[in-house]
Amino acid sequence: MSRNHSGERHPEPQPYAALRTKAIDSLLVEKGLISTDAIDARVQAYEQDIGPLNGAKVVARAWTDAEFKARLLADGTSVVGEMGFFGAQGAEIVALENTPEVHNVVVCTLCSCYPWPVLGLPPRWYKSDAFRARIVIEPRAVLREFGLTLGDSIEVRVWDSNSDIRYMVLPERPKGTDGLSEEELVPLVTRDSMIGVAKAESPTRAV
Ligand code: FE
């Protein structure tokens, strides 16, 4: 497991910021500048489309371009930035490669640190007390609950994201995808596979 992080690098959630956001939200709606539906749609886009799709593009390129993959593993932040993905919560992005021998999974044990530029907003379960506590203690059991059973010979590494470093997983390229182009590989890369609680989809399942 990666180093633990100190309380300093994990500021408590800011009640003031949350209240301010809520107040701005209410004002925008009240003034007719934006609808609550539009806000919901935007949040949903970040949760389900924009974020994970960015990461999927990074992974698909790494699967098809060895030089790109080497650079991604050496300096994730720069390489992700080159693709135009940066912004909030993108502090330092470190990509972890899954192999037949090693399976990586990411958590934030203290709050919900997550690489927004590549994965969007974290899913609800990622922020849950149960996931944050248990993935460290019994990763194999938790992964089984996600439907991912790993053989005993596979080493499981749990990485603790924090406000300085946000990890993303580079999942293994699925078998039977040799003939697929970078664009065709993108839909196989799920959000969960980049957190490490699932493998990338096989081509038959994704069609
Ligand atoms: Fe955190």
py3Dmol code that shows the C-alpha trace and the ligand (Angstrom):
import py3Dmol

protein = """\
ATOM      1  CA  MET A   1       0.000   0.000   0.000  1.00  0.00           C
ATOM      2  CA  SER A   2       1.151   3.512  -0.673  1.00  0.00           C
ATOM      3  CA  ARG A   3       2.175   5.893   2.023  1.00  0.00           C
ATOM      4  CA  ASN A   4      -0.419   7.142   4.396  1.00  0.00           C
ATOM      5  CA  HIS A   5      -1.197  10.779   4.226  1.00  0.00           C
ATOM      6  CA  SER A   6      -1.324  13.250   7.012  1.00  0.00           C
ATOM      7  CA  GLY A   7      -4.293  15.273   8.136  1.00  0.00           C
ATOM      8  CA  GLU A   8      -2.675  18.388   6.764  1.00  0.00           C
ATOM      9  CA  ARG A   9      -3.021  17.231   3.212  1.00  0.00           C
ATOM     10  CA  HIS A  10      -6.609  16.217   3.853  1.00  0.00           C
ATOM     11  CA  PRO A  11      -8.467  19.335   4.856  1.00  0.00           C
ATOM     12  CA  GLU A  12     -11.895  18.708   6.307  1.00  0.00           C
ATOM     13  CA  PRO A  13     -14.803  19.442   3.989  1.00  0.00           C
ATOM     14  CA  GLN A  14     -15.514  23.156   4.079  1.00  0.00           C
ATOM     15  CA  PRO A  15     -19.037  23.855   5.346  1.00  0.00           C
ATOM     16  CA  TYR A  16     -18.667  27.468   4.207  1.00  0.00           C
ATOM     17  CA  ALA A  17     -17.798  26.438   0.656  1.00  0.00           C
ATOM     18  CA  ALA A  18     -20.727  24.042   0.584  1.00  0.00           C
ATOM     19  CA  LEU A  19     -23.131  26.706   1.849  1.00  0.00           C
ATOM     20  CA  ARG A  20     -21.781  29.243  -0.614  1.00  0.00           C
ATOM     21  CA  THR A  21     -22.229  26.826  -3.498  1.00  0.00           C
ATOM     22  CA  LYS A  22     -25.777  26.160  -2.427  1.00  0.00           C
ATOM     23  CA  ALA A  23     -26.503  29.881  -2.187  1.00  0.00           C
ATOM     24  CA  ILE A  24     -25.081  30.553  -5.663  1.00  0.00           C
ATOM     25  CA  ASP A  25     -27.026  27.619  -7.025  1.00  0.00           C
ATOM     26  CA  SER A  26     -30.281  28.986  -5.537  1.00  0.00           C
ATOM     27  CA  LEU A  27     -29.611  32.484  -6.872  1.00  0.00           C
ATOM     28  CA  LEU A  28     -28.899  31.280 -10.406  1.00  0.00           C
ATOM     29  CA  VAL A  29     -32.127  29.308 -10.412  1.00  0.00           C
ATOM     30  CA  GLU A  30     -34.116  32.159  -8.822  1.00  0.00           C
ATOM     31  CA  LYS A  31     -32.844  34.689 -11.380  1.00  0.00           C
ATOM     32  CA  GLY A  32     -33.774  32.319 -14.157  1.00  0.00           C
ATOM     33  CA  LEU A  33     -30.183  32.066 -15.355  1.00  0.00           C
ATOM     34  CA  ILE A  34     -30.048  28.317 -15.079  1.00  0.00           C
ATOM     35  CA  SER A  35     -32.472  25.504 -14.240  1.00  0.00           C
ATOM     36  CA  THR A  36     -31.952  22.811 -11.641  1.00  0.00           C
ATOM     37  CA  ASP A  37     -32.296  20.317 -14.509  1.00  0.00           C
ATOM     38  CA  ALA A  38     -29.354  21.930 -16.267  1.00  0.00           C
ATOM     39  CA  ILE A  39     -27.251  21.702 -13.110  1.00  0.00           C
ATOM     40  CA  ASP A  40     -28.226  18.067 -12.608  1.00  0.00           C
ATOM     41  CA  ALA A  41     -27.394  17.308 -16.236  1.00  0.00           C
ATOM     42  CA  ARG A  42     -23.983  18.918 -15.840  1.00  0.00           C
ATOM     43  CA  VAL A  43     -23.198  16.904 -12.705  1.00  0.00           C
ATOM     44  CA  GLN A  44     -24.361  13.726 -14.400  1.00  0.00           C
ATOM     45  CA  ALA A  45     -22.182  14.491 -17.402  1.00  0.00           C
ATOM     46  CA  TYR A  46     -19.138  14.804 -15.163  1.00  0.00           C
ATOM     47  CA  GLU A  47     -20.025  11.646 -13.252  1.00  0.00           C
ATOM     48  CA  GLN A  48     -20.838   9.415 -16.180  1.00  0.00           C
ATOM     49  CA  ASP A  49     -19.549  10.790 -19.464  1.00  0.00           C
ATOM     50  CA  ILE A  50     -16.891  13.482 -19.613  1.00  0.00           C
ATOM     51  CA  GLY A  51     -14.633  12.225 -16.860  1.00  0.00           C
ATOM     52  CA  PRO A  52     -14.416   8.495 -17.453  1.00  0.00           C
ATOM     53  CA  LEU A  53     -14.338   9.065 -21.216  1.00  0.00           C
ATOM     54  CA  ASN A  54     -11.185  11.158 -20.853  1.00  0.00           C
ATOM     55  CA  GLY A  55      -9.520   8.384 -18.899  1.00  0.00           C
ATOM     56  CA  ALA A  56     -10.704   5.799 -21.403  1.00  0.00           C
ATOM     57  CA  LYS A  57      -9.024   7.740 -24.207  1.00  0.00           C
ATOM     58  CA  VAL A  58      -5.776   7.801 -22.231  1.00  0.00           C
ATOM     59  CA  VAL A  59      -5.938   4.046 -21.596  1.00  0.00           C
ATOM     60  CA  ALA A  60      -6.831   3.160 -25.197  1.00  0.00           C
ATOM     61  CA  ARG A  61      -3.863   5.179 -26.450  1.00  0.00           C
ATOM     62  CA  ALA A  62      -1.565   3.496 -23.941  1.00  0.00           C
ATOM     63  CA  TRP A  63      -2.763   0.090 -25.180  1.00  0.00           C
ATOM     64  CA  THR A  64      -1.912   0.954 -28.776  1.00  0.00           C
ATOM     65  CA  ASP A  65       1.202   3.111 -28.387  1.00  0.00           C
ATOM     66  CA  ALA A  66       4.082   1.694 -26.346  1.00  0.00           C
ATOM     67  CA  GLU A  67       5.996   4.964 -26.289  1.00  0.00           C
ATOM     68  CA  PHE A  68       2.935   6.822 -25.011  1.00  0.00           C
ATOM     69  CA  LYS A  69       2.367   4.158 -22.359  1.00  0.00           C
ATOM     70  CA  ALA A  70       5.949   4.435 -21.120  1.00  0.00           C
ATOM     71  CA  ARG A  71       5.606   8.196 -20.832  1.00  0.00           C
ATOM     72  CA  LEU A  72       2.219   7.877 -19.115  1.00  0.00           C
ATOM     73  CA  LEU A  73       3.670   5.570 -16.472  1.00  0.00           C
ATOM     74  CA  ALA A  74       6.677   7.847 -15.991  1.00  0.00           C
ATOM     75  CA  ASP A  75       4.827  11.176 -15.834  1.00  0.00           C
ATOM     76  CA  GLY A  76       1.056  10.828 -15.821  1.00  0.00           C
ATOM     77  CA  THR A  77       0.326  14.477 -15.109  1.00  0.00           C
ATOM     78  CA  SER A  78       2.190  15.790 -18.168  1.00  0.00           C
ATOM     79  CA  VAL A  79       0.874  13.154 -20.537  1.00  0.00           C
ATOM     80  CA  VAL A  80      -2.734  13.577 -19.414  1.00  0.00           C
ATOM     81  CA  GLY A  81      -2.265  17.358 -19.706  1.00  0.00           C
ATOM     82  CA  GLU A  82      -0.975  16.971 -23.273  1.00  0.00           C
ATOM     83  CA  MET A  83      -4.288  15.354 -24.145  1.00  0.00           C
ATOM     84  CA  GLY A  84      -6.042  18.437 -22.808  1.00  0.00           C
ATOM     85  CA  PHE A  85      -7.224  16.908 -19.561  1.00  0.00           C
ATOM     86  CA  PHE A  86      -6.423  19.012 -16.539  1.00  0.00           C
ATOM     87  CA  GLY A  87      -8.202  21.162 -14.019  1.00  0.00           C
ATOM     88  CA  ALA A  88      -9.749  20.766 -10.605  1.00  0.00           C
ATOM     89  CA  GLN A  89      -8.430  17.919  -8.499  1.00  0.00           C
ATOM     90  CA  GLY A  90      -5.830  17.071 -11.076  1.00  0.00           C
ATOM     91  CA  ALA A  91      -2.874  17.807  -8.814  1.00  0.00           C
ATOM     92  CA  GLU A  92      -0.480  14.993  -9.709  1.00  0.00           C
ATOM     93  CA  ILE A  93      -1.791  12.048 -11.666  1.00  0.00           C
ATOM     94  CA  VAL A  94       0.011   8.752 -11.343  1.00  0.00           C
ATOM     95  CA  ALA A  95      -0.962   5.839 -13.586  1.00  0.00           C
ATOM     96  CA  LEU A  96      -0.546   2.309 -12.236  1.00  0.00           C
ATOM     97  CA  GLU A  97      -0.237  -0.568 -14.678  1.00  0.00           C
ATOM     98  CA  ASN A  98      -2.168  -3.769 -14.098  1.00  0.00           C
ATOM     99  CA  THR A  99      -0.407  -6.898 -15.339  1.00  0.00           C
ATOM    100  CA  PRO A 100      -1.088 -10.650 -15.144  1.00  0.00           C
ATOM    101  CA  GLU A 101       0.960 -10.600 -11.910  1.00  0.00           C
ATOM    102  CA  VAL A 102      -0.116  -7.360 -10.231  1.00  0.00           C
ATOM    103  CA  HIS A 103      -3.556  -5.842  -9.738  1.00  0.00           C
ATOM    104  CA  ASN A 104      -3.802  -2.240  -8.520  1.00  0.00           C
ATOM    105  CA  VAL A 105      -6.829  -0.690  -6.858  1.00  0.00           C
ATOM    106  CA  VAL A 106      -7.277   2.903  -5.709  1.00  0.00           C
ATOM    107  CA  VAL A 107      -8.946   4.363  -2.645  1.00  0.00           C
ATOM    108  CA  CYS A 108      -8.829   7.525  -0.609  1.00  0.00           C
ATOM    109  CA  THR A 109      -8.880   6.310   2.948  1.00  0.00           C
ATOM    110  CA  LEU A 110      -9.496   9.716   4.496  1.00  0.00           C
ATOM    111  CA  CYS A 111     -11.941  11.421   2.160  1.00  0.00           C
ATOM    112  CA  SER A 112     -12.618  11.141  -1.558  1.00  0.00           C
ATOM    113  CA  CYS A 113      -9.500  12.244  -3.465  1.00  0.00           C
ATOM    114  CA  TYR A 114      -9.943  11.227  -7.080  1.00  0.00           C
ATOM    115  CA  PRO A 115      -8.400  12.205 -10.447  1.00  0.00           C
ATOM    116  CA  TRP A 116     -11.238  14.408 -11.747  1.00  0.00           C
ATOM    117  CA  PRO A 117      -9.640  15.342 -15.107  1.00  0.00           C
ATOM    118  CA  VAL A 118      -9.534  11.719 -16.211  1.00  0.00           C
ATOM    119  CA  LEU A 119     -12.331  10.069 -14.231  1.00  0.00           C
ATOM    120  CA  GLY A 120     -14.808  12.868 -13.485  1.00  0.00           C
ATOM    121  CA  LEU A 121     -16.566  12.865 -10.137  1.00  0.00           C
ATOM    122  CA  PRO A 122     -16.154   9.867  -7.853  1.00  0.00           C
ATOM    123  CA  PRO A 123     -19.031   7.396  -7.571  1.00  0.00           C
ATOM    124  CA  ARG A 124     -20.948   7.333  -4.297  1.00  0.00           C
ATOM    125  CA  TRP A 125     -19.467   4.015  -3.163  1.00  0.00           C
ATOM    126  CA  TYR A 126     -15.926   5.370  -3.570  1.00  0.00           C
ATOM    127  CA  LYS A 127     -16.718   7.913  -0.843  1.00  0.00           C
ATOM    128  CA  SER A 128     -18.398   5.405   1.473  1.00  0.00           C
ATOM    129  CA  ASP A 129     -16.895   4.542   4.849  1.00  0.00           C
ATOM    130  CA  ALA A 130     -17.210   0.844   4.075  1.00  0.00           C
ATOM    131  CA  PHE A 131     -15.176   0.937   0.858  1.00  0.00           C
ATOM    132  CA  ARG A 132     -12.529   3.234   2.295  1.00  0.00           C
ATOM    133  CA  ALA A 133     -11.992   1.074   5.356  1.00  0.00           C
ATOM    134  CA  ARG A 134     -12.405  -2.410   3.945  1.00  0.00           C
ATOM    135  CA  ILE A 135     -10.458  -2.187   0.670  1.00  0.00           C
ATOM    136  CA  VAL A 136      -7.293  -1.718   2.709  1.00  0.00           C
ATOM    137  CA  ILE A 137      -7.987  -4.561   5.147  1.00  0.00           C
ATOM    138  CA  GLU A 138      -9.520  -7.161   2.859  1.00  0.00           C
ATOM    139  CA  PRO A 139      -9.069  -6.053  -0.759  1.00  0.00           C
ATOM    140  CA  ARG A 140      -9.726  -9.474  -2.276  1.00  0.00           C
ATOM    141  CA  ALA A 141     -13.050  -9.828  -0.471  1.00  0.00           C
ATOM    142  CA  VAL A 142     -14.147  -6.341  -1.508  1.00  0.00           C
ATOM    143  CA  LEU A 143     -13.100  -6.941  -5.123  1.00  0.00           C
ATOM    144  CA  ARG A 144     -15.095 -10.193  -5.112  1.00  0.00           C
ATOM    145  CA  GLU A 145     -18.148  -8.181  -4.076  1.00  0.00           C
ATOM    146  CA  PHE A 146     -17.552  -6.031  -7.166  1.00  0.00           C
ATOM    147  CA  GLY A 147     -17.536  -9.267  -9.190  1.00  0.00           C
ATOM    148  CA  LEU A 148     -13.776  -9.450  -9.590  1.00  0.00           C
ATOM    149  CA  THR A 149     -12.188 -12.640  -8.289  1.00  0.00           C
ATOM    150  CA  LEU A 150      -8.404 -12.656  -8.409  1.00  0.00           C
ATOM    151  CA  GLY A 151      -6.229 -15.749  -8.147  1.00  0.00           C
ATOM    152  CA  ASP A 152      -3.949 -16.147  -5.134  1.00  0.00           C
ATOM    153  CA  SER A 153      -0.883 -15.769  -7.338  1.00  0.00           C
ATOM    154  CA  ILE A 154      -1.874 -12.221  -8.259  1.00  0.00           C
ATOM    155  CA  GLU A 155      -0.466  -9.544  -5.999  1.00  0.00           C
ATOM    156  CA  VAL A 156      -3.053  -6.934  -4.998  1.00  0.00           C
ATOM    157  CA  ARG A 157      -1.733  -3.423  -4.365  1.00  0.00           C
ATOM    158  CA  VAL A 158      -3.960  -0.807  -2.735  1.00  0.00           C
ATOM    159  CA  TRP A 159      -3.015   2.831  -3.373  1.00  0.00           C
ATOM    160  CA  ASP A 160      -4.170   5.692  -1.192  1.00  0.00           C
ATOM    161  CA  SER A 161      -4.932   8.806  -3.231  1.00  0.00           C
ATOM    162  CA  ASN A 162      -4.565  12.146  -1.492  1.00  0.00           C
ATOM    163  CA  SER A 163      -4.630  15.830  -2.320  1.00  0.00           C
ATOM    164  CA  ASP A 164      -1.082  15.690  -3.754  1.00  0.00           C
ATOM    165  CA  ILE A 165      -1.264  12.485  -5.769  1.00  0.00           C
ATOM    166  CA  ARG A 166      -4.293  11.024  -7.522  1.00  0.00           C
ATOM    167  CA  TYR A 167      -3.911   7.519  -8.848  1.00  0.00           C
ATOM    168  CA  MET A 168      -5.579   5.968 -11.864  1.00  0.00           C
ATOM    169  CA  VAL A 169      -5.283   2.371 -12.968  1.00  0.00           C
ATOM    170  CA  LEU A 170      -4.145   1.377 -16.444  1.00  0.00           C
ATOM    171  CA  PRO A 171      -6.130  -1.850 -16.802  1.00  0.00           C
ATOM    172  CA  GLU A 172      -4.886  -4.790 -18.834  1.00  0.00           C
ATOM    173  CA  ARG A 173      -5.846  -4.769 -22.495  1.00  0.00           C
ATOM    174  CA  PRO A 174      -8.555  -7.425 -22.858  1.00  0.00           C
ATOM    175  CA  LYS A 175      -7.848 -10.580 -24.853  1.00  0.00           C
ATOM    176  CA  GLY A 176      -9.274 -10.742 -28.342  1.00  0.00           C
ATOM    177  CA  THR A 177      -8.731  -7.050 -29.062  1.00  0.00           C
ATOM    178  CA  ASP A 178      -5.616  -7.294 -31.229  1.00  0.00           C
ATOM    179  CA  GLY A 179      -7.395  -6.093 -34.345  1.00  0.00           C
ATOM    180  CA  LEU A 180      -9.156  -3.151 -32.712  1.00  0.00           C
ATOM    181  CA  SER A 181      -8.166   0.456 -33.262  1.00  0.00           C
ATOM    182  CA  GLU A 182      -7.604   3.006 -30.512  1.00  0.00           C
ATOM    183  CA  GLU A 183     -11.111   4.408 -31.108  1.00  0.00           C
ATOM    184  CA  GLU A 184     -12.652   0.945 -30.960  1.00  0.00           C
ATOM    185  CA  LEU A 185     -10.893   0.215 -27.670  1.00  0.00           C
ATOM    186  CA  VAL A 186     -12.191   3.318 -25.866  1.00  0.00           C
ATOM    187  CA  PRO A 187     -15.670   1.880 -25.054  1.00  0.00           C
ATOM    188  CA  LEU A 188     -14.051  -1.132 -23.377  1.00  0.00           C
ATOM    189  CA  VAL A 189     -12.413   1.052 -20.729  1.00  0.00           C
ATOM    190  CA  THR A 190     -14.895   1.495 -17.895  1.00  0.00           C
ATOM    191  CA  ARG A 191     -14.674   3.886 -14.995  1.00  0.00           C
ATOM    192  CA  ASP A 192     -14.475   0.953 -12.567  1.00  0.00           C
ATOM    193  CA  SER A 193     -11.570  -0.594 -14.475  1.00  0.00           C
ATOM    194  CA  MET A 194      -9.622   2.644 -13.986  1.00  0.00           C
ATOM    195  CA  ILE A 195     -10.296   2.579 -10.226  1.00  0.00           C
ATOM    196  CA  GLY A 196      -9.272  -1.063 -10.173  1.00  0.00           C
ATOM    197  CA  VAL A 197     -12.494  -2.681  -8.970  1.00  0.00           C
ATOM    198  CA  ALA A 198     -13.099  -4.294 -12.361  1.00  0.00           C
ATOM    199  CA  LYS A 199     -11.267  -5.350 -15.487  1.00  0.00           C
ATOM    200  CA  ALA A 200     -11.776  -3.655 -18.830  1.00  0.00           C
ATOM    201  CA  GLU A 201     -14.712  -5.052 -20.790  1.00  0.00           C
ATOM    202  CA  SER A 202     -14.155  -7.841 -23.276  1.00  0.00           C
ATOM    203  CA  PRO A 203     -15.147  -6.871 -26.826  1.00  0.00           C
ATOM    204  CA  THR A 204     -18.127  -9.237 -26.947  1.00  0.00           C
ATOM    205  CA  ARG A 205     -19.673  -7.792 -23.799  1.00  0.00           C
ATOM    206  CA  ALA A 206     -19.247  -4.213 -24.911  1.00  0.00           C
ATOM    207  CA  VAL A 207     -20.977  -4.676 -28.278  1.00  0.00           C
TER     208      VAL A 207
END
"""
ligand_1 = """\
1
FE
Fe -8.818 12.197 0.153
"""
view = py3Dmol.view(width=600, height=400)
view.addModel(protein, "pdb")
view.setStyle({"model": 0}, {"cartoon": {"style": "trace"}})
view.addModel(ligand_1, "xyz")
view.setStyle({"model": 1}, {"stick": {}})
view.zoomTo()
view.show()
